[in-house]
Amino acid sequence: MIDSTRTSRRDAQLAAVKDAGRTTVLIIGGGINGISLFRDLSLQGVDAVLVERNDFASGASAASSHMIHGGIRYLENGEFRLVRESVQERNGLLRIAPHYVKPLQTTIPIYSTFSGILAAPLRFLTHRSGKPQERGAVLIKAGLVLYDTFSRDGGSVPRHRFLGRRRSLAELPALDTDIKYTATYYDASMHDPERLALDVLQDGRSANEDSYAVNYVEAIGRRGREIVLRDRQSGDEFTVAADVVVNTSGPWTDLTNEALGTETRFMGGTKGSHIVLDHPELLAATQGREIFFEHSDGRIVLIYPLKGRVLVGTTDIDADPRQPARCTEEEIDYFFDLIHHVFPKIPVSREQIVFRFSGIRPLPRHEDTAPGFVSRDYRVELDDSGEVPLLSLVGGKWTTFRALGEALSDRVLGLLDRPRKTSTAGMPIGGGHGFPRTVRAREAWKKSNLPGAAERGDQLLVRYGTRAAEVWDFVRQGEDRPLAGGALSTRELQWMVDHELVVRLADIVLRRTSIAFVGDADGAVLEEIADALGEILGWSAEQRASELRTTIELLNDAHGLSIPLPARP
Ligand SMILES: Cc1cc2nc3c(=O)[nH]c(=O)nc-3n(C[C@H](O)[C@H](O)[C@H](O)COP(=O)(O)OP(=O)(O)OC[C@H]3O[C@@H](n4cnc5c(N)ncnc54)[C@H](O)[C@@H]3O)c2cc1C
């Protein structure tokens, strides 16, 4: 029987933060970049408190194309520093987070030999956009040679190769027969970004018992040395004093600064959307590769197999972070055009969309630069006019989170006059520790660490990496029941509440598992998980009903589902 009377782990963390009333570094925003800073500081022995107003990794960090990539097209913007760092970080993450980051074979279909070649050098020089055009073979070849050069740090991924039309079509027969070449190279895919973020966060907590991270807590103001926080669950307001405050609110950085009484105009985010298709024919056509190309209007497009589904994205549209980002019907039409452009013989329809999502990239303010060509590099701004220094992060991709966390932490250490004790480069992340990399090693690992788990062993290993051993140990010690057709179980849910600070039903279906992403979040599944979660968290019947309704409204509105709302009690 599950004990519903005890305080949840999240509430215990919150109570500790309130009791202490102060910390060394307060981090506002629990996307991947705030989380990465939290881990780095904790590893230096610096106490930190991280507050996130929604769930961890639910902002821009939940809206990515799931790529850990060098960003070959940023070469065109002249962003060599960023591309070099990104490629190094990609190679690093393949080593330190092998449970979530996997090599991804990527193919660019090419329709012409020369196009784009004249526009590109102009962009190298001016960092401005000319009229975007589809890239020709010569330009792509030049980019890939440079890209390979940046990859020469141990050969984590194979070099690129170029094929002519005949051999390209032999490899990918569903491609448009008008193509002239294909270029194939390797980047990396991250199949569970939100879980990777949780792993980084957990590393931070384990490294320093005086560091805390709490979700559903918002920074709403500043009084001298103190930041005013609001617990969005209870509505309670309280303050925490800090020696340094770091604003890692992503696209909302200016709005957070405004709440703190500082006016800034750093940000100029752009919206990007994706759809997820349950489409076996399209999935088979990709042959396990990402198909990546630039459309005739200059925007980047990807068609990409993930979790037995096909992810298609993305768009790049100036956006107001005060408005929720949504994937519109026009964006879907655009995606369908693109699929048709590459795989003309494969029909696609709206019924095949099982999930959609949209988010705002935390890009720097850009005046006359077209959205697709705005710098993807990051910078840190210091405001030392108040009683406490306030650092704001501007930009920062998923790919570079480790290096960014270290760079940002160095700025904080400088302000605190504290030394760096260790680097996170090469340090395994969470369940990436001792992760078995071959089929044989995986079988042996499961045999010794997941006794009796049978076929569930694979699911646990994919979801938690080698942390699966602790999870399975816990699951086995009590009565366990499958949920969502076996995608989850009651004991695992309890584990998530205890160790991963679950507060809402949406935390489970959107971020702790892939239930919504693959299209399995129907009314019955949500009811079943709400029952089990309500029992663990001690929800009343009214709380359960309201939680279910809120989650369904969110899934329908933000993710394009059409789950009927339950009748009001
Ligand atoms: C469409 C799209 C595709 C992308 N694809 C890729 C990709 O394939 N690869 C890649 O490397 N990058 C990609 N990115 C970029 C990457 O996702 C983001 O740059 C990165 O996740 C930013 O993380 P962050 O922590 O800085 O911001 P966020 O993840 O947005 O985190 C900021 C957090 O601050 C919180 N917050 C805001 N205000 C407050 C407050 N007052 N109090 C407390 N909390 C607050 C928010 O709730 C939010 O969770 C993509 C982005 C988008 C939108």
The ligand as a Gaussian input file, in Angstrom:
#p B3LYP/6-31G(d) Opt

LIG

0 1
 C       12.024000      24.883000     -31.856000
 C       13.347000      24.730000     -31.154000
 C       14.256000      23.786000     -31.604000
 C       15.489000      23.662000     -30.966000
 N       16.316000      22.657000     -31.350000
 C       17.497000      22.513000     -30.727000
 C       18.336000      21.415000     -31.049000
 O       17.965000      20.525000     -31.818000
 N       19.544000      21.353000     -30.429000
 C       19.967000      22.302000     -29.543000
 O       21.089000      22.215000     -29.076000
 N       19.164000      23.318000     -29.177000
 C       17.943000      23.431000     -29.735000
 N       17.108000      24.436000     -29.366000
 C       17.566000      25.421000     -28.382000
 C       17.424000      24.904000     -26.973000
 O       16.265000      24.128000     -26.800000
 C       17.364000      26.084000     -26.006000
 O       18.269000      27.068000     -26.377000
 C       17.665000      25.653000     -24.585000
 O       16.808000      24.598000     -24.227000
 C       17.513000      26.834000     -23.653000
 O       17.566000      26.390000     -22.321000
 P       17.445000      27.456000     -21.164000
 O       17.635000      26.724000     -19.891000
 O       18.344000      28.595000     -21.415000
 O       15.960000      28.031000     -21.311000
 P       14.560000      27.342000     -20.925000
 O       14.577000      25.908000     -21.169000
 O       13.470000      28.131000     -21.546000
 O       14.513000      27.537000     -19.356000
 C       14.166000      28.765000     -18.757000
 C       13.227000      28.449000     -17.612000
 O       13.017000      29.612000     -16.823000
 C       11.743000      29.502000     -16.236000
 N       11.335000      30.814000     -15.750000
 C       11.012000      31.900000     -16.478000
 N       10.745000      32.928000     -15.652000
 C       10.892000      32.491000     -14.378000
 C       10.742000      33.083000     -13.093000
 N       10.389000      34.359000     -12.960000
 N       10.958000      32.322000     -11.991000
 C       11.334000      31.019000     -12.105000
 N       11.483000      30.408000     -13.314000
 C       11.277000      31.136000     -14.436000
 C       10.881000      28.974000     -17.380000
 O        9.712000      28.351000     -16.900000
 C       11.842000      28.011000     -18.074000
 O       11.644000      26.662000     -17.700000
 C       15.833000      24.531000     -29.911000
 C       14.896000      25.449000     -29.438000
 C       13.655000      25.529000     -30.031000
 C       12.630000      26.462000     -29.463000

